[in-house]
Amino acid sequence: MKSTLLHTPVGVRDIYGEECKNKQDVEKRIHDIFSSYGYSDIQTPTFEYFDIFNKERGSVASKNMYKFFDREGYTLVLRPDVTPSIARSAAKYFMDEDMPIRFCYSGNVFINDSEYQGKLKEFTQIGIELIGDNTSDADAEVASMVIETLLKAGLTEFQLEIGQPQFFKGLVKESGLDEDTVEELRELLENKKYFGIEDVLDKANIKEELKQIFLGFQYYFGSIEMIEEVKKLNLNVECLNAIERLEKLYNILKIYGMEKYVSFDLSMLSMYDYYTGIVFKAYTYGTGDAIVTGGRYDNLLKQFGKDAPAIGCAVNLDRLMVALSRQHIEPEKNSSKKMILYDIENREKAIHYTKSLRDNNEHVMMVRKRSVHSIDEYKAYALRYGVKEIILITDKEPDVIHI
Protein backbone atom coordinates (compact mmCIF):
# COMPACT_ATOMS: atom_id res chain seq x y z
CA MET A 1 0.00 0.00 0.00
CA LYS A 2 1.31 3.44 -0.89
CA SER A 3 1.97 5.62 2.16
CA THR A 4 0.10 8.50 0.49
CA LEU A 5 -3.15 6.56 0.99
CA LEU A 6 -2.74 7.03 4.74
CA HIS A 7 -2.68 10.83 4.58
CA THR A 8 -5.56 13.28 4.38
CA PRO A 9 -5.60 16.29 2.03
CA VAL A 10 -4.36 19.62 3.39
CA GLY A 11 -7.04 21.29 5.50
CA VAL A 12 -8.85 18.19 6.77
CA ARG A 13 -8.01 15.78 9.56
CA ASP A 14 -9.06 12.65 11.40
CA ILE A 15 -10.45 13.00 14.92
CA TYR A 16 -10.61 9.88 17.06
CA GLY A 17 -10.38 8.48 20.57
CA GLU A 18 -10.50 10.86 23.54
CA GLU A 19 -10.34 13.94 21.32
CA CYS A 20 -13.40 12.82 19.38
CA LYS A 21 -15.29 12.00 22.57
CA ASN A 22 -14.46 15.41 24.06
CA LYS A 23 -15.73 17.13 20.92
CA GLN A 24 -18.97 15.14 21.02
CA ASP A 25 -19.42 15.92 24.72
CA VAL A 26 -19.00 19.67 24.14
CA GLU A 27 -21.33 19.51 21.13
CA LYS A 28 -24.00 17.81 23.25
CA ARG A 29 -23.63 20.41 25.98
CA ILE A 30 -24.09 23.24 23.46
CA HIS A 31 -27.09 21.48 21.90
CA ASP A 32 -28.64 21.15 25.37
CA ILE A 33 -28.38 24.93 25.80
CA PHE A 34 -30.10 25.53 22.47
CA SER A 35 -32.85 23.04 23.34
CA SER A 36 -33.35 24.72 26.72
CA TYR A 37 -34.17 27.95 24.87
CA GLY A 38 -36.86 26.15 22.83
CA TYR A 39 -34.96 25.65 19.56
CA SER A 40 -35.90 22.72 17.31
CA ASP A 41 -33.41 20.67 15.29
CA ILE A 42 -33.12 20.98 11.53
CA GLN A 43 -30.82 19.18 9.07
CA THR A 44 -30.07 20.54 5.62
CA PRO A 45 -28.12 18.83 2.79
CA THR A 46 -24.34 18.79 2.81
CA PHE A 47 -24.39 20.02 -0.80
CA GLU A 48 -26.86 22.31 -2.57
CA TYR A 49 -27.26 24.23 -5.80
CA PHE A 50 -24.61 26.90 -6.27
CA ASP A 51 -27.25 29.63 -6.46
CA ILE A 52 -28.12 29.12 -2.78
CA PHE A 53 -24.70 30.53 -1.89
CA ASN A 54 -23.99 32.89 -4.78
CA LYS A 55 -22.84 36.49 -4.43
CA GLU A 56 -26.37 37.85 -4.05
CA ARG A 57 -26.86 35.63 -0.99
CA GLY A 58 -23.71 37.13 0.51
CA SER A 59 -21.92 33.93 1.50
CA VAL A 60 -18.21 33.20 0.93
CA ALA A 61 -16.50 34.04 -2.34
CA SER A 62 -17.11 31.63 -5.21
CA LYS A 63 -13.40 30.79 -5.48
CA ASN A 64 -13.49 29.50 -1.90
CA MET A 65 -16.28 27.01 -2.51
CA TYR A 66 -15.93 23.34 -3.43
CA LYS A 67 -17.93 23.09 -6.68
CA PHE A 68 -18.87 20.09 -8.75
CA PHE A 69 -21.53 18.99 -11.25
CA ASP A 70 -24.34 16.48 -11.06
CA ARG A 71 -25.17 14.23 -14.03
CA GLU A 72 -27.68 16.78 -15.36
CA GLY A 73 -24.96 19.44 -15.48
CA TYR A 74 -26.15 21.59 -12.58
CA THR A 75 -23.44 23.25 -10.48
CA LEU A 76 -23.47 22.06 -6.88
CA VAL A 77 -21.38 23.16 -3.90
CA LEU A 78 -20.45 21.66 -0.57
CA ARG A 79 -22.09 24.08 1.84
CA PRO A 80 -19.68 26.80 3.00
CA ASP A 81 -22.26 28.16 5.42
CA VAL A 82 -25.50 26.78 6.91
CA THR A 83 -27.56 29.97 7.23
CA PRO A 84 -28.61 30.31 3.55
CA SER A 85 -29.72 26.65 3.56
CA ILE A 86 -31.92 27.24 6.60
CA ALA A 87 -33.31 30.42 5.04
CA ARG A 88 -34.28 28.35 1.99
CA SER A 89 -35.88 25.69 4.18
CA ALA A 90 -37.84 28.25 6.21
CA ALA A 91 -39.18 29.83 3.02
CA LYS A 92 -40.14 26.42 1.63
CA TYR A 93 -41.79 24.84 4.67
CA PHE A 94 -42.85 27.80 6.82
CA MET A 95 -43.98 30.34 4.25
CA ASP A 96 -47.24 31.10 6.06
CA GLU A 97 -45.85 31.12 9.59
CA ASP A 98 -46.09 34.68 10.93
CA MET A 99 -44.77 33.89 14.42
CA PRO A 100 -41.10 33.38 15.40
CA ILE A 101 -39.39 30.14 14.27
CA ARG A 102 -36.44 28.74 16.22
CA PHE A 103 -34.02 26.32 14.56
CA CYS A 104 -30.80 24.75 15.84
CA TYR A 105 -28.38 22.68 13.79
CA SER A 106 -25.04 20.92 13.73
CA GLY A 107 -23.06 19.95 10.64
CA ASN A 108 -19.79 20.24 8.78
CA VAL A 109 -19.09 23.11 6.40
CA PHE A 110 -16.43 23.36 3.70
CA ILE A 111 -14.39 26.44 2.76
CA ASN A 112 -11.45 26.13 0.36
CA ASP A 113 -9.21 28.73 2.01
CA SER A 114 -5.62 29.20 0.93
CA GLU A 115 -3.34 26.51 2.32
CA TYR A 116 -1.03 29.24 3.62
CA GLN A 117 -3.69 30.41 6.09
CA GLY A 118 -3.38 27.20 8.09
CA LYS A 119 -7.13 26.90 8.60
CA LEU A 120 -9.24 23.77 8.47
CA LYS A 121 -11.15 23.48 5.20
CA GLU A 122 -13.75 21.23 6.79
CA PHE A 123 -15.01 22.05 10.26
CA THR A 124 -18.09 21.57 12.41
CA GLN A 125 -20.59 24.35 12.99
CA ILE A 126 -23.27 24.19 15.64
CA GLY A 127 -25.65 27.11 15.69
CA ILE A 128 -29.12 28.59 15.82
CA GLU A 129 -31.39 30.75 13.70
CA LEU A 130 -34.24 32.84 15.15
CA ILE A 131 -36.57 33.78 12.29
CA GLY A 132 -39.51 36.19 12.37
CA ASP A 133 -38.47 38.45 15.27
CA ASN A 134 -36.88 41.84 14.62
CA THR A 135 -36.77 43.05 18.23
CA SER A 136 -33.88 43.86 20.52
CA ASP A 137 -35.17 41.03 22.71
CA ALA A 138 -34.31 38.57 19.91
CA ASP A 139 -30.84 40.12 19.62
CA ALA A 140 -30.35 39.70 23.36
CA GLU A 141 -31.63 36.11 23.37
CA VAL A 142 -29.05 35.07 20.78
CA ALA A 143 -26.23 37.01 22.48
CA SER A 144 -27.19 35.47 25.82
CA MET A 145 -27.14 31.99 24.32
CA VAL A 146 -23.65 32.58 22.90
CA ILE A 147 -22.35 33.56 26.33
CA GLU A 148 -24.12 30.70 28.11
CA THR A 149 -22.84 28.26 25.49
CA LEU A 150 -19.20 29.25 26.02
CA LEU A 151 -19.58 29.07 29.79
CA LYS A 152 -21.15 25.62 29.49
CA ALA A 153 -18.29 24.49 27.25
CA GLY A 154 -15.90 25.32 30.08
CA LEU A 155 -14.47 28.72 29.11
CA THR A 156 -14.15 31.36 31.79
CA GLU A 157 -12.20 34.05 29.93
CA PHE A 158 -13.77 35.25 26.70
CA GLN A 159 -15.39 38.33 25.22
CA LEU A 160 -18.38 38.81 22.96
CA GLU A 161 -17.63 41.75 20.69
CA ILE A 162 -20.70 43.38 19.16
CA GLY A 163 -20.78 45.71 16.18
CA GLN A 164 -23.46 47.61 14.30
CA PRO A 165 -22.63 48.07 10.58
CA GLN A 166 -25.60 50.41 10.18
CA PHE A 167 -23.51 53.07 11.92
CA PHE A 168 -20.91 52.90 9.14
CA LYS A 169 -23.63 52.73 6.46
CA GLY A 170 -25.28 55.84 7.90
CA LEU A 171 -22.01 57.76 7.65
CA VAL A 172 -21.43 56.52 4.10
CA LYS A 173 -24.90 57.57 3.00
CA GLU A 174 -24.42 61.07 4.42
CA SER A 175 -20.95 61.45 2.87
CA GLY A 176 -22.04 60.52 -0.67
CA LEU A 177 -18.84 58.51 -1.20
CA ASP A 178 -18.60 56.40 -4.36
CA GLU A 179 -18.62 52.59 -4.22
CA ASP A 180 -14.87 52.18 -4.72
CA THR A 181 -14.06 54.55 -1.86
CA VAL A 182 -16.59 52.86 0.41
CA GLU A 183 -15.09 49.45 -0.36
CA GLU A 184 -11.61 50.79 0.37
CA LEU A 185 -12.77 52.19 3.71
CA ARG A 186 -14.54 48.93 4.55
CA GLU A 187 -11.39 46.93 3.91
CA LEU A 188 -9.28 49.28 6.05
CA LEU A 189 -11.75 49.05 8.94
CA GLU A 190 -12.12 45.28 8.75
CA ASN A 191 -8.33 44.91 8.88
CA LYS A 192 -7.97 47.58 11.59
CA LYS A 193 -5.70 49.67 9.34
CA TYR A 194 -6.93 52.99 10.69
CA PHE A 195 -3.85 54.89 9.51
CA GLY A 196 -5.03 54.61 5.89
CA ILE A 197 -8.47 56.13 6.45
CA GLU A 198 -7.26 59.74 6.47
CA ASP A 199 -5.52 59.35 3.10
CA VAL A 200 -8.69 57.94 1.54
CA LEU A 201 -10.89 60.71 2.98
CA ASP A 202 -8.49 63.48 1.94
CA LYS A 203 -9.07 62.46 -1.66
CA ALA A 204 -12.83 62.22 -1.17
CA ASN A 205 -13.40 65.84 -0.18
CA ILE A 206 -16.11 65.39 2.48
CA LYS A 207 -17.18 67.75 5.29
CA GLU A 208 -14.55 68.14 8.02
CA GLU A 209 -16.97 67.24 10.82
CA LEU A 210 -17.94 64.02 9.04
CA LYS A 211 -14.29 63.27 8.30
CA GLN A 212 -13.47 63.52 12.01
CA ILE A 213 -16.22 61.03 12.83
CA PHE A 214 -14.73 58.59 10.30
CA LEU A 215 -11.26 59.10 11.76
CA GLY A 216 -12.63 58.30 15.20
CA PHE A 217 -13.27 54.65 14.30
CA GLN A 218 -9.92 53.73 15.84
CA TYR A 219 -11.42 54.73 19.21
CA TYR A 220 -14.92 53.33 18.74
CA PHE A 221 -14.44 50.13 20.71
CA GLY A 222 -14.80 49.19 24.36
CA SER A 223 -17.49 49.31 27.00
CA ILE A 224 -20.98 50.81 27.01
CA GLU A 225 -19.37 54.10 28.11
CA MET A 226 -17.76 54.34 24.65
CA ILE A 227 -21.20 53.95 23.05
CA GLU A 228 -22.57 56.74 25.26
CA GLU A 229 -19.72 59.03 24.20
CA VAL A 230 -20.24 58.31 20.48
CA LYS A 231 -23.93 59.12 20.91
CA LYS A 232 -22.95 62.70 21.81
CA LEU A 233 -21.50 63.27 18.31
CA ASN A 234 -23.49 65.15 15.69
CA LEU A 235 -24.96 62.01 14.09
CA ASN A 236 -27.62 61.55 11.44
CA VAL A 237 -30.78 59.59 12.22
CA GLU A 238 -29.50 56.27 10.81
CA CYS A 239 -26.30 56.40 12.87
CA LEU A 240 -28.22 57.40 15.97
CA ASN A 241 -30.67 54.53 15.53
CA ALA A 242 -27.74 52.11 15.23
CA ILE A 243 -26.24 53.37 18.50
CA GLU A 244 -29.57 53.24 20.33
CA ARG A 245 -30.10 49.66 19.17
CA LEU A 246 -26.83 48.70 20.87
CA GLU A 247 -27.93 50.47 24.05
CA LYS A 248 -31.20 48.53 24.07
CA LEU A 249 -29.34 45.27 23.59
CA TYR A 250 -26.95 46.06 26.44
CA ASN A 251 -29.78 46.94 28.83
CA ILE A 252 -31.52 43.62 28.14
CA LEU A 253 -28.27 41.70 28.59
CA LYS A 254 -27.96 43.35 32.01
CA ILE A 255 -31.23 41.66 32.94
CA TYR A 256 -29.75 38.33 31.82
CA GLY A 257 -26.69 39.12 33.97
CA MET A 258 -24.40 38.74 30.94
CA GLU A 259 -23.17 42.31 30.43
CA LYS A 260 -19.67 41.69 31.82
CA TYR A 261 -18.85 39.44 28.86
CA VAL A 262 -19.79 42.09 26.28
CA SER A 263 -17.81 44.83 24.54
CA PHE A 264 -18.55 46.92 21.46
CA ASP A 265 -16.65 47.60 18.25
CA LEU A 266 -18.20 49.97 15.71
CA SER A 267 -15.51 49.13 13.15
CA MET A 268 -16.77 45.53 13.04
CA LEU A 269 -18.63 45.37 9.74
CA SER A 270 -20.66 42.62 8.12
CA MET A 271 -18.77 39.34 7.67
CA TYR A 272 -21.24 38.34 4.96
CA ASP A 273 -23.23 40.68 2.76
CA TYR A 274 -26.52 39.34 4.09
CA TYR A 275 -26.04 40.86 7.56
CA THR A 276 -28.21 43.95 8.06
CA GLY A 277 -28.07 44.77 11.78
CA ILE A 278 -25.92 43.87 14.74
CA VAL A 279 -23.01 41.49 14.16
CA PHE A 280 -20.90 39.80 16.78
CA LYS A 281 -17.81 37.65 17.29
CA ALA A 282 -16.69 35.81 20.40
CA TYR A 283 -12.98 35.56 21.19
CA THR A 284 -10.87 33.80 23.76
CA TYR A 285 -7.14 33.26 24.12
CA GLY A 286 -5.51 30.24 22.53
CA THR A 287 -6.86 30.94 19.05
CA GLY A 288 -6.48 34.05 16.94
CA ASP A 289 -9.82 33.74 15.18
CA ALA A 290 -13.38 34.09 16.44
CA ILE A 291 -14.89 30.95 17.95
CA VAL A 292 -18.45 32.23 17.43
CA THR A 293 -19.81 34.52 14.72
CA GLY A 294 -23.30 35.75 13.98
CA GLY A 295 -25.63 38.63 13.41
CA ARG A 296 -28.93 39.91 12.07
CA TYR A 297 -29.95 39.26 8.46
CA ASP A 298 -33.38 40.77 7.87
CA ASN A 299 -33.35 40.60 4.07
CA LEU A 300 -31.97 37.13 3.33
CA LEU A 301 -35.23 35.18 3.53
CA LYS A 302 -36.84 37.68 1.16
CA GLN A 303 -34.52 36.35 -1.57
CA PHE A 304 -36.22 32.96 -1.15
CA GLY A 305 -39.72 34.44 -1.16
CA LYS A 306 -40.44 34.84 2.56
CA ASP A 307 -40.24 38.39 3.94
CA ALA A 308 -39.10 37.80 7.51
CA PRO A 309 -36.35 39.23 9.76
CA ALA A 310 -33.85 36.86 11.35
CA ILE A 311 -30.80 36.60 13.56
CA GLY A 312 -28.45 33.70 14.16
CA CYS A 313 -25.07 32.52 15.40
CA ALA A 314 -22.65 29.70 14.66
CA VAL A 315 -20.04 28.13 16.93
CA ASN A 316 -16.90 26.91 15.17
CA LEU A 317 -16.67 23.74 17.24
CA ASP A 318 -13.19 22.73 16.07
CA ARG A 319 -11.80 26.16 16.90
CA LEU A 320 -13.50 26.05 20.29
CA MET A 321 -11.89 22.68 21.01
CA VAL A 322 -8.46 24.11 20.15
CA ALA A 323 -9.05 26.95 22.62
CA LEU A 324 -10.15 24.54 25.36
CA SER A 325 -7.07 22.39 24.76
CA ARG A 326 -4.64 25.31 24.83
CA GLN A 327 -6.25 26.61 28.02
CA HIS A 328 -5.93 23.12 29.54
CA ILE A 329 -9.67 22.90 30.10
CA GLU A 330 -10.85 19.31 30.16
CA PRO A 331 -14.54 18.67 29.45
CA GLU A 332 -16.33 17.12 32.40
CA LYS A 333 -16.61 13.38 32.07
CA ASN A 334 -20.19 12.23 32.58
CA SER A 335 -19.27 8.55 32.86
CA SER A 336 -16.26 6.28 33.06
CA LYS A 337 -15.69 3.39 30.74
CA LYS A 338 -15.28 -0.13 32.10
CA MET A 339 -13.68 -3.21 30.56
CA ILE A 340 -15.00 -6.73 31.09
CA LEU A 341 -12.09 -9.15 30.73
CA TYR A 342 -13.02 -12.83 30.46
CA ASP A 343 -11.84 -16.17 29.14
CA ILE A 344 -13.86 -18.51 26.96
CA GLU A 345 -15.04 -20.64 29.89
CA ASN A 346 -16.73 -17.61 31.51
CA ARG A 347 -18.21 -16.15 28.32
CA GLU A 348 -21.87 -16.60 29.33
CA LYS A 349 -21.27 -15.16 32.78
CA ALA A 350 -19.41 -12.19 31.23
CA ILE A 351 -22.19 -11.43 28.75
CA HIS A 352 -24.90 -11.43 31.46
CA TYR A 353 -22.76 -9.31 33.76
CA THR A 354 -22.02 -6.82 30.97
CA LYS A 355 -25.69 -6.58 30.03
CA SER A 356 -26.63 -5.73 33.62
CA LEU A 357 -24.10 -2.88 33.61
CA ARG A 358 -25.25 -1.52 30.24
CA ASP A 359 -28.87 -1.65 31.43
CA ASN A 360 -27.76 0.81 34.13
CA ASN A 361 -26.28 3.14 31.47
CA GLU A 362 -22.69 2.07 32.13
CA HIS A 363 -20.20 2.23 29.25
CA VAL A 364 -18.66 -1.21 28.96
CA MET A 365 -16.34 -2.89 26.47
CA MET A 366 -15.97 -6.68 26.46
CA VAL A 367 -12.54 -8.16 25.80
CA ARG A 368 -11.85 -11.87 25.58
CA LYS A 369 -8.60 -12.61 27.41
CA ARG A 370 -5.78 -14.11 25.37
CA SER A 371 -2.95 -16.04 26.97
CA VAL A 372 -0.36 -14.13 24.92
CA HIS A 373 -1.15 -10.91 26.83
CA SER A 374 -0.43 -10.21 30.49
CA ILE A 375 -2.65 -8.26 32.90
CA ASP A 376 -0.21 -5.34 32.70
CA GLU A 377 -0.64 -5.28 28.92
CA TYR A 378 -4.43 -5.18 29.36
CA LYS A 379 -4.02 -2.31 31.84
CA ALA A 380 -1.97 -0.36 29.30
CA TYR A 381 -4.55 -1.15 26.63
CA ALA A 382 -7.34 0.08 28.93
CA LEU A 383 -5.55 3.38 29.55
CA ARG A 384 -5.14 3.98 25.81
CA TYR A 385 -8.92 3.87 25.38
CA GLY A 386 -10.05 5.79 28.44
CA VAL A 387 -11.02 2.76 30.56
CA LYS A 388 -10.91 3.46 34.30
CA GLU A 389 -11.80 0.01 35.57
CA ILE A 390 -11.15 -3.59 34.49
CA ILE A 391 -13.54 -6.25 35.78
CA LEU A 392 -12.01 -9.69 35.50
CA ILE A 393 -14.68 -12.40 35.23
CA THR A 394 -13.62 -15.62 36.97
CA ASP A 395 -15.27 -18.75 38.34
CA LYS A 396 -15.70 -16.85 41.61
CA GLU A 397 -16.73 -13.24 42.23
CA PRO A 398 -15.63 -10.66 39.63
CA ASP A 399 -12.23 -9.17 40.39
CA VAL A 400 -12.19 -5.35 40.03
CA ILE A 401 -8.90 -3.75 38.94
CA HIS A 402 -8.80 0.06 39.13
CA ILE A 403 -6.50 1.73 36.60
KOLLUM-849104 format. One record per residue (C-alpha): x, y, z negated. Coordinates in steps of 0.05 Angstrom, whole numbers, plus 5000, padded with zeros to 4 digits. Layout:
BEGIN
XYZ ...
This chain:
BEGIN
500050005000 502650695018 503951124957 500251704990 493751314980 494551414905 494652174908 488952664912 488853264959 491353924932 485954264890 482353644865 484053164809 481952534772 479152604702 478851984659 479251704589 479052174529 479352794574 473252564612 469452404549 471153084519 468553434582 462153034580 461253184506 462053934517 457353904577 452053564535 452754084480 451854654531 445854304562 442754234493 443254994484 439855114551 434354614533 433354944466 431755594503 426355234543 430155134609 428254544654 433254134694 433854204769 438453844819 439954114888 443853774944 451353764944 451254005016 446354465051 445554855116 450855385125 445555935129 443855825056 450656115038 452056585096 454357305089 447357575081 446357135020 452657434990 456256794970 463656644981 467056815047 465856335104 473256165110 473055905038 467455405050 468154675069 464154625134 462354025175 456953805225 451353305221 449752855281 444653365307 450153895310 447754325252 453154655210 453154415138 457254635078 459154335011 455854824963 460655364940 455555634892 449055364862 444955994855 442856064929 440655334929 436255454868 433456084899 431455674960 428255144916 424355654876 421655974940 419755284967 416454974907 414355564864 412056074915 405556224879 408356224808 407856944781 410556784712 417856684692 421256034715 427155754676 432055264709 438454954683 443254544724 449954184725 453953994787 460454054824 461854624872 467154674926 471255294945 477155234993 481655754960 488855844981 493355304954 497955854928 492656084878 493255444838 485755384828 481554754831 477754704896 472554254864 470054414795 463854314752 458854874740 453554844687 448755424686 441855724684 437256154726 431556574697 426956764754 421057244753 423157694695 426258374708 426558614635 432258774590 429758214546 431457714602 438358024608 439357944533 436757224533 441957014584 447557404550 445657094484 445756404514 452756524542 455356714473 451856144438 454355654490 461655854480 460855814404 457755124410 463454904455 468255064398 471155744418 471756274364 475656814401 472557054466 469257674496 463257764541 464758354586 458658684617 458459144676 453159524714 454759614788 448860084796 453060614762 458260584817 452760554871 449461174842 456061554847 457161304918 450261514940 451262214912 458162294943 455962105013 462361705024 462861285087 462860525084 470360445094 471960915037 466860574992 469859895007 476860164993 474560444926 470959794909 477259394922 481459864879 476559814821 475859064825 483358984822 484159524768 488659934813 486160604786 492360984810 489960924882 483161234871 485561954871 489061874938 482661594969 478262144940 483062704961 481962495033 474362445023 473263175004 467863084950 465663554894 470963634840 466163454784 464162804819 471462654834 473162704760 467662214743 470561724794 477561824765 474761664696 473560934714 480260754683 477260954616 470260674625 471160034586 470459844513 465059864460 458060164460 461360824438 464560874507 457660794539 454961354495 460661814516 459561664590 452161824582 454162544564 457062654634 453063034686 450162404718 444862314771 438461924756 441061254784 447461284743 443661484681 438760914689 444560424695 447560674630 440960654593 439859934617 446359744583 444160094519 437659714519 441359054528 446159214471 440459394423 437058724437 443558344428 444158674360 437558334341 440557674364 446657824321 451257754381 453758464391 460758344364 462357894423 460458424474 464458974509 462959384571 466759524635 463659994686 469059834737 466559114739 462759074805 458758524838 462557874847 457557674901 453558144945 447057874918 447958174849 443658794839 443958954764 448258774705 454058304717 458257964664 464457534654 466657164592 474057114576 478356764525 485756654518 489056054549 486356194619 487056814661 480456754696 473256824671 470256194641 463156454651 460456904706 453457154720 448757734732 442157984759 440157854831 433258154843 433358124919 436157434933 429557044929 426357544977 431057275031 427656595023 420656895023 419156974949 419557684921 421857564850 427357854805 432357374773 438457324729 443156744717 449956504692 454755944707 459955634661 466255384697 466754754655 473654554679 476455234662 473055214594 476254544580 483154824597 481955394548 479754914493 485954484505 490755064503 487555324440 488154624409 480754584398 478353864397 470953734411 467353424352 466852684359 459652454348 461551714343 467551264339 468650684385 469449974358 472649364389 470048654378 475848174385 474047434391 476346774417 472346304461 469945874402 466546484370 463646774434 456346684413 457546974344 461247564375 455647714425 450247714371 454548144325 456048644381 448648684399 446748854328 451849424328 449549704395 442349674371 444550164317 447450634371 454650414357 459650454415 462749764421 467349424471 468148664471 474948374484 476347634488 482847484452 488447184493 494146794461 499347174502 497747824463 499147964390 494748354342 499648934346 498748944422 491148964413 492049544363 496149934414 490949774467 485350024421 488950684409 489750804484 482250774492 479951164431 478050554389 478250694314 476450004289 477749284310 472948754284 476048064290 470647524295 472846884261 469546254233 468646634168 466547354155 468747874207 475548174192 475648934199 482249254221 482450014217 487050354268 
